């Protein structure tokens, strides 16, 4: 069921994120008035990773880099507007905006990923988030919790269950226009997309592939980073003749390469979501990820690939062997996966968000996440 009443929705983000822009554009198509406020179009770090400012269509973009600019924008916001704010801690000018929005009594929602809370710092983070949710309990309508463990984590920090909603990064369906490549021969192709940093655990994937009983498997690597030389040397030794290092690609070219693979693996020690997993499923390529990736929830729901225990090479080997032994998907299976993965698209996300807002206003029952609707 889709909500019918038009909404005025403002997004508050630090940059114009390709992971949120599609949702904003889809809400505009649904008849909403949409405003996207950001500190700047793109950060230098993201630009180095190949990101570019995403398409926003007719969405009104406001760049605000000072408190005065934020205050002026908030003063102009209609009294019935809904405000989707990035995070509740360490979020720059968004945090200043949240205080000003609260003063006006405007409806606020937090959208946030899983919080990395390992080691002793995690204890401090859990305490801090409990304090923040208590402090903001009367100002926040709810939390859009991105990641399979995030809803439970947020609820344990004191946000009532009824105000916590599983959420995702809902992506533009331009991905559905990418040709589905059916490969009938050659090695089973595993693809990794990400930065060459310790967090992403490409080293774990290389070691796991070297332990497979089946040597008819190759690894395609897309990305770059400070560990490039070290990891490539490791791969050449562990997987001689079975490694293809493509390097960094513009963000919009990555899905086309993923569509040529038989399986994507995201072995991260931690990932708030892992948008490349959504992209992979949306182009019909099964995915494997660690249970510390937020996107583990949609990998399980897809019925393909698998989820392994983060950092556990034996579990990753088992998951890889199971996936490889099933063989590459037939064309019909890949097309069926593409069709299922529309639940991760921006239009599905817009419908879901509008239904959440209707539910919060008491006009609709609690909606299910799109990936849980059979």
N, C-alpha and C positions, 0 to 999 in steps of 0.2 A: 504494500500500500504506500502511495506517495502522498506527502502532505500537499494541500492545495492552496493554503494561504501564502501570499507573497511575503518575503522577508527582506529586511535591509541588513545585510551581513558585512561586517568589517573584519578583515584579517590583519593581525598585527604580527609582523615577522621582522627578523633582523635583516634578511636579504629577500629578494624575490626568488623563492625556491621553486625549482622545477617539480619538486615533490608535492607542493601545495597549489601551484598555479593552475594545474588542470582542474582541480576541485573548484577553484574560484570561477574559472570559465564555465564549468558545467552548471554551477549555481546560477550564473547569468543566463544560461540557456533555459533554465527552469523558471525564469521570470523574476528572479531576485535582483535587487539593486546591490551591487557588490563593490566594495572599496578595499583595496589592498594597500596597506601602509607598511613601509619598510625603511630601515635606516639608509640602505643603499641598494642598488640593483644587484650587485654581486660582490662577494668578498674576494680578496686577492688569492687566498688559499684555494677556494673553489675554482677560480679561474685557472689556476695552475693545474688543477685536476681535469680540465677540459670542459668545465661547465660554462654555459652562456646564459644570459638573461632569457627566461622562457617567454613564450607567447602568452599574452594576457587578453587578446581580443578587445572587447569593449569594456573590460573591467577598469574601473577608475584607479589609477596608480598614484599614490602620494608618497613622496620621499621626504622623510622627516629626520633630521640629524641633530635637532636641538629640542630642549624642553619647551621652548616658546612655540616651536612649530607643532609639537605634539598637542600642547594645550589649545592652540587655535583649531586644530582638527577635531579634537574631542568636543570643543564647544559647539562645533557645527554638526555633530552627529545627531540624528533624530532620536527622540526619546524612546522610540520603539525598536531601535537598532540592536542587533546582537553582535557581540565582539568575541572573536576567536583569537586567543592570545597564545603566543609561543612560550610555553613553559611558565614556571613560577619562581625560578631561581636562576641567577646568572644570565639573565636575558636582556641585558643592556637597557636601551630606551623603552623596550616593551614593558619592563617592570615599572618604569615611571608612568607609562600610559595606564597601566592597571590601577595605580593609585588614583589617577585623575578620573578614570572611568568609574571607580568606586564612589568617588565624591559626588558624581552626577547620578549615581544609582542606576547606571546602565547595565544591561545583562551581559555578564562575562562568562566565557568558558575557557578552560585551559586545554591546550592540545600538547601532549608531551610523550616522549619516548621512554623506554625502560631506562632507569637510572643505574649506572655502573656502580655497584655498592660492595665490591669485594674488599678484602683486607680491612685494616683498622679504620681507614677513611670511610669505608662503607657504613660503619657504625655511626660516625658523625653525620653522614648524609641522611641516614634514616631518621635520626633525631631531629635534624634540621627540617626535613620535609614534614615530619609530624607537627612541628611548631608552625610551619608555614600554612599547612592545610587548616590547622586550628585558627590561625590568625585570619585567614581568608574565608572561613566557612560561611559567613553571611554575605559575601560578595560574589562568590563563584557559584554559578548554577550547576556546574559539573565538570568532569574531566573526560576528554576524548583521549583514551589511553592507547597509544600506539605500541604494539608488541605483545606477544602471547602471554608474557608474565606480568605486564604492566598493570592491568586492571586489579589483579590480586595484590600487587605491591602497593598500589595507591590506596586501596581499601585498608590495608594493614597500617598505613600511615594515618588513618583517621577519617578519610573521606567516605561518607556513607555509600554502601554498595549501590543503592538506587540512583546515585548521581555519578556513577562511573560506567563508561561505555567503551567496550573494545573498539578500536579504530585502526586505521591503516593509512599509509600514503597511497592515495588513489591517483592513478596515472592517466595521462592522456591516451585515448584509444587510437592515436596514430599508429601505435604498435600493431594494431590488427591489420594494417595495410602492408606490413612487411611480409614478403613471400616466405612460405614455409618450405624449407629445403629438405627433401627426402634423400638421404644418402643410403644407398643399398650395399655399398661395399667399402672396404678400407677399414682402418682401425676405428674402434669406438672412441668418440671424441668427447673429452671432458674439458670444460672451459672454466677458467677463473677470471673474474673481473674485480679489480680493486687496487688499492695502493700497496706498494711493497714496503710494509711496515710490520712490526711484530704483532700488532693487534689483529691483523687479517689472517695470520697463520698459514700463509702459502707454503711455508716450510713443512707444516704438518701434512698438507695435501700431497706434496711431492713425495714425502717419506711413505705415506699410505699407498700411493700408486705404485711405488717401487716394491711394496710387499704383496701386491695382488698376485694371485696365481695366474691370472690372465695377462699376458704381456701384449696382447693386441689392443692396447689402450694408449691413446696419446693425450697430451695435455697442451691446451692452447691457453696462453696467458696474455691478458689485456690489462695494461696499466703500467705504472712506473713508480719510482720512489727511492728512498735512500738505500734500501737493501737490494737494489737491482742486481749489481754485480755478484754479490754473495749468493743470492737465490738462483740466479741463472747458472752459476758455476755448480751449485748443488744439483740443479735439475739435469744439467748435462752429464753429471756423474751418475746420478740415480736413475735417470731415464734416457740413456743415450739413444739419439735418433728418434725420440718420441716426445720432443718438446718443441713448441712453436711459440716464440715470444713475439707478439705483434707490437707491443708497446702501447703508449697512450693514444687514445682515439677521442675525437669529439663525442660528447655524451650522446648525441642523436645518431651516431654511427654504431654504437655498441650493440643495440638490440639486433641489428642485422647480422652481426658476427655471432651473437648468442644463438640466433635462429639456425645457424649452420651446425651447431653442436648437438650431441646426443644427451648431454646432461651438464648442468651448471653446478659448481660446488662453491659454497661460501663457508669456509671453515673458521670464521672469525672467533677469537676468544670472547668477543662481545661486539654486538651491533644493535643499535637502537631499533632498526627495522631491517635494512638491507634491501633497498629499492631494486637492486639488480635481480633479486629473486622474483619480485613481482613482474619485472620486465621479461624474465626468462619464461615464466608460466604463460604470460600473455602472448608470447611468440611460439608457444607449443613445445618448449624445451623443459623437461623435468628438472627439478632442483633438489639438491642436498644441502643442508645447512646445519650448523651446530645449534644446540638447544639454548644457546645464549644469544641467538639472533632473534629479533622480534618477529621476523617473518616466518619463524618455525610454525606458527599457527596456520598459515595458508599453505605451507608445504604439506603438512599433515592432511589438511582438508582437500588438497588436490588429488590425493590418491596415488601420486607418483613420487619417485625419489625417496627421500627419507630425512630423518633428523637424528643426529648422533650427539653423544655427550661431549661437550666442549673440551678440547684438549686430549681426548681419549683416542689415541691412534688405532687401537684395536677395534673400537666401536666404529670408527670411520672406515676402516678396512672392510669390516663386515657389511656396512651399509653400501659401500662402493661395489663389493662383490655381488651383493644381492641385486643391485641396479644393473650392473653390467651383464650379469647372467640372464636377466630378462630380455636383453637385447634392445636394440634401438626401436623406438615406437614406429608403428606403421603410420602412413600418412593420415588415415582416418582417425587414429588415436591422437595424433598431434593436433588435428583440427578440432577434435572434441575438447582437448585441453585448452585450446585457444578460446573456444566458446565458453567453457566453464570459467576461465580467468577473466571474463568480462565483469565478474563480481569485484575485480580489483581496479576496474576502470573508473574514471572520474564521474561518469553519469551515475553509476551505482553508488559511488560515494556521496554524491550530491543528494540523491534520494534518501539515503540512509541518514545523512546529517539533518535534512529537513524533518524527517520522521522523529529523530531524537529531539529536535526543538519542539515539535508538536507534542511529543510525550511529556517533555518538561513543563509545557503549558497546560497539561491535563487534558489534551484533546485526542490522544492516541495512546494505545497500549505500548508497552516497551518493545521497540523493534529489535529484531535479530541482526547481527552483522551479515552483510551480503554473502560472505563465504560459508555461512551456516545455514543458508536457505536452500533446501533441497529442490 
